[in-house]
């Protein structure tokens, strides 16, 4: 595939971009609003700092882009979960068993210079992503974060169930988010895959996943989702 074709492919699936993300025109959607303790903690940690750079690896949200650009930050948006569904990253062994090629995936995605970002919005990506990619993606985030950089991540509790709805998270204030339903269980919504919960992490699993990071803080779970802020 030519370099031009690869660039166009990334543009339309939300892959890495050499320039900060530009907000697309929003579409009216029904959303549910709730308070986010994790977002509030992140907001306070970043307050008063200038020239910050933020990476959002969830489904693209014009509200999130606008929120950070209004603060004078650079913001990059890359839908890592959607990119992981690309069949070019699936290979077969001699017995015909299929597996995700994490090395090839990371050669095309989250491809930033080391220590680029001050914060990453991870949302609940780890709960829905194929198992072989989760740890490599978390390790790549460590690499692209600056020392002391922060990750905001959500994890479902055991009460969520495999048919837990999948949301796009929109920042709607310093400690408030709006949840936009994209799919539930195996349902499909236009070109959006029917994301299905792959696993449920308990606190010990989360600590192990981020064991190379300096600090981790848990917040009280809401709506069967626990919020976590991790410091690099």
C-alpha positions as CSV (number, residue, x, y, z in Angstrom):
1,X,0.0,0.0,0.0
2,X,1.3,3.4,-0.9
3,X,2.1,6.0,1.8
4,X,-0.7,8.2,0.3
5,X,-3.2,5.4,0.6
6,X,-2.2,4.6,4.1
7,X,-2.6,8.3,5.1
8,X,-6.1,8.4,3.6
9,X,-6.9,5.1,5.4
10,X,-6.0,6.6,8.7
11,X,-7.8,9.8,8.1
12,X,-11.1,8.1,7.7
13,X,-10.7,5.6,10.6
14,X,-9.4,8.1,13.1
15,X,-5.7,7.1,13.1
16,X,-2.6,9.0,14.2
17,X,-2.3,12.4,12.7
18,X,0.7,14.7,12.4
19,X,-1.4,17.7,13.3
20,X,-3.7,18.4,16.3
21,X,-7.3,17.2,15.7
22,X,-9.9,19.5,14.3
23,X,-13.4,19.3,15.6
24,X,-15.9,17.7,13.2
25,X,-19.5,19.1,13.0
26,X,-21.5,17.6,15.9
27,X,-24.7,15.6,15.2
28,X,-27.6,15.9,17.6
29,X,-27.8,12.8,19.8
30,X,-29.5,11.8,23.0
31,X,-27.0,11.8,25.8
32,X,-27.0,11.0,29.5
33,X,-25.2,13.4,31.8
34,X,-23.3,12.4,35.0
35,X,-20.6,13.7,37.3
36,X,-17.1,12.2,36.9
37,X,-14.8,12.3,39.9
38,X,-11.9,11.2,37.8
39,X,-12.4,14.0,35.3
40,X,-12.6,16.5,38.2
41,X,-9.3,15.2,39.6
42,X,-7.7,15.4,36.1
43,X,-9.0,19.0,35.7
44,X,-7.5,20.1,39.0
45,X,-4.2,18.4,38.2
46,X,-3.8,20.2,34.9
47,X,-5.2,23.6,36.1
48,X,-2.9,26.6,35.7
49,X,-0.5,24.9,33.4
50,X,0.1,26.2,29.9
51,X,0.9,24.7,26.6
52,X,-0.2,21.2,27.5
53,X,-0.8,18.4,25.0
54,X,-3.7,15.9,25.5
55,X,-4.4,12.6,23.6
56,X,-8.0,11.2,23.5
57,X,-8.0,7.6,22.3
58,X,-11.8,7.1,22.4
59,X,-14.3,7.6,19.7
60,X,-13.8,11.2,18.4
61,X,-15.7,13.8,20.3
62,X,-16.0,17.4,19.0
63,X,-16.9,18.5,22.6
64,X,-13.6,17.0,24.0
65,X,-11.6,18.7,21.3
66,X,-13.3,22.1,21.9
67,X,-12.9,21.7,25.7
68,X,-9.1,21.4,25.6
69,X,-8.6,23.9,22.7
70,X,-10.5,26.5,24.7
71,X,-8.0,25.9,27.5
72,X,-5.2,26.6,25.1
73,X,-4.1,22.9,24.9
74,X,-3.1,20.9,21.9
75,X,-5.4,17.9,21.6
76,X,-5.0,14.8,19.4
77,X,-7.8,12.4,18.8
78,X,-7.3,8.8,17.7
79,X,-10.0,6.1,17.9
80,X,-7.7,3.2,18.9
81,X,-10.5,0.7,19.4
82,X,-11.9,1.2,16.0
83,X,-8.5,1.0,14.4
84,X,-7.9,-2.4,16.2
85,X,-10.8,-3.9,14.1
86,X,-8.9,-3.5,10.9
87,X,-8.4,-6.9,9.4
88,X,-4.9,-6.0,8.2
89,X,-3.8,-6.6,11.8
90,X,-5.1,-10.2,11.9
91,X,-2.7,-13.0,10.9
92,X,-3.0,-16.8,10.8
93,X,-0.5,-19.3,12.0
94,X,0.3,-22.7,10.4
95,X,-2.8,-24.3,11.9
96,X,-5.0,-21.5,10.7
97,X,-5.6,-20.0,14.1
98,X,-6.1,-16.2,13.9
99,X,-4.4,-13.7,16.2
100,X,-3.9,-9.9,16.3
101,X,-0.5,-8.7,15.3
102,X,0.3,-6.2,18.0
103,X,3.6,-5.2,16.6
104,X,2.1,-4.3,13.2
105,X,-0.8,-2.5,15.0
106,X,1.6,-0.3,17.0
107,X,3.7,0.5,13.9
108,X,0.6,2.2,12.5
109,X,-1.2,3.5,15.5
110,X,-0.3,5.6,18.6
111,X,2.8,6.5,16.6
112,X,4.0,9.6,18.5
113,X,7.4,10.8,19.7
114,X,8.3,9.7,23.2
115,X,7.1,12.0,26.1
116,X,4.7,14.0,23.9
117,X,1.6,14.1,26.0
118,X,0.7,15.5,29.4
119,X,-2.5,13.5,29.7
120,X,-4.3,10.7,27.9
121,X,-8.1,10.0,28.0
122,X,-8.3,6.3,27.8
123,X,-12.0,5.9,28.7
124,X,-13.0,2.3,28.8
125,X,-10.9,1.2,25.8
126,X,-9.2,-1.7,27.7
127,X,-12.6,-3.4,28.5
128,X,-13.5,-3.7,24.8
129,X,-10.2,-4.2,23.1
130,X,-8.9,-7.7,22.0
131,X,-6.7,-9.2,24.8
132,X,-3.4,-9.3,22.8
133,X,-3.5,-5.5,22.3
134,X,-4.3,-4.3,25.8
135,X,-0.9,-4.5,27.5
136,X,1.1,-3.3,24.4
137,X,-1.2,-0.3,24.1
138,X,-0.8,0.6,27.8
139,X,2.9,0.3,27.4
140,X,2.9,2.6,24.4
141,X,0.9,5.1,26.4
142,X,3.6,5.0,29.0
143,X,6.1,5.8,26.3
144,X,4.3,8.8,24.8
145,X,3.4,10.3,28.2
146,X,5.8,12.8,29.8
147,X,7.1,12.0,33.2
148,X,4.3,12.8,35.6
149,X,1.8,12.6,32.8
150,X,-1.7,11.3,33.6
151,X,-4.1,8.7,32.2
152,X,-7.8,8.8,32.9
153,X,-9.4,5.3,32.4
154,X,-12.7,3.7,33.1
155,X,-13.3,0.1,34.0
156,X,-16.5,-1.8,34.2
157,X,-17.4,-3.7,37.4
158,X,-18.5,-7.3,37.6
159,X,-22.1,-6.1,37.6
160,X,-21.9,-4.6,34.1
161,X,-22.4,-7.8,32.2
162,X,-21.3,-8.8,28.7
163,X,-24.0,-6.8,27.0
164,X,-23.0,-3.5,28.7
165,X,-23.7,-0.6,26.4
166,X,-20.8,1.1,24.7
167,X,-20.6,4.9,24.9
168,X,-18.8,7.8,23.4
169,X,-17.8,10.1,26.3
170,X,-18.1,13.8,25.9
171,X,-16.6,16.3,28.4
172,X,-19.3,18.7,29.5
173,X,-17.6,20.7,32.3
174,X,-14.7,20.4,34.7
175,X,-16.2,17.3,36.4
176,X,-19.1,16.3,34.2
177,X,-19.4,14.0,31.2
178,X,-22.2,13.1,28.8
179,X,-22.6,9.5,27.6
180,X,-23.7,9.0,24.0
181,X,-24.8,5.4,23.3
182,X,-23.0,3.9,20.3
183,X,-23.9,0.2,20.7
184,X,-25.2,-2.3,23.2
185,X,-24.1,-5.9,23.2
186,X,-23.8,-7.1,19.6
187,X,-26.0,-4.3,18.2
188,X,-24.7,-2.2,15.3
189,X,-25.2,1.5,14.7
190,X,-24.4,2.4,11.1
191,X,-20.7,2.0,10.6
192,X,-20.0,1.6,14.3
193,X,-19.0,-2.0,15.3
194,X,-21.2,-3.7,17.9
195,X,-18.7,-3.5,20.7
196,X,-19.0,-6.3,23.3
197,X,-17.4,-6.2,26.7
198,X,-14.3,-8.5,26.6
199,X,-13.4,-8.7,30.2
200,X,-13.8,-7.2,33.7
201,X,-10.7,-6.0,35.5
202,X,-10.7,-5.9,39.3
203,X,-8.5,-3.5,41.2
204,X,-5.6,-5.9,41.4
205,X,-5.8,-6.5,37.6
206,X,-5.8,-2.8,36.9
207,X,-2.8,-2.3,39.2
208,X,-0.9,-5.0,37.4
209,X,-1.9,-3.6,34.0
210,X,-0.3,-0.2,35.0
211,X,2.5,-1.7,37.1
212,X,5.2,0.3,35.3
213,X,3.5,3.6,36.2
214,X,4.3,5.6,39.3
215,X,0.9,5.9,41.0
216,X,-2.7,4.9,40.6
217,X,-5.9,6.3,42.2
218,X,-9.3,4.7,42.3
219,X,-12.6,6.6,42.5
220,X,-16.0,5.3,43.7
221,X,-17.7,3.3,40.9
222,X,-20.8,4.9,39.3
223,X,-23.2,3.1,36.9
224,X,-21.1,-0.1,37.1
225,X,-18.0,1.7,36.0
226,X,-15.0,2.5,38.3
227,X,-12.8,5.5,37.3
228,X,-9.1,5.4,37.7
229,X,-6.3,8.1,37.3
230,X,-2.8,6.8,36.7
231,X,0.4,8.8,36.9
232,X,3.4,8.0,34.7
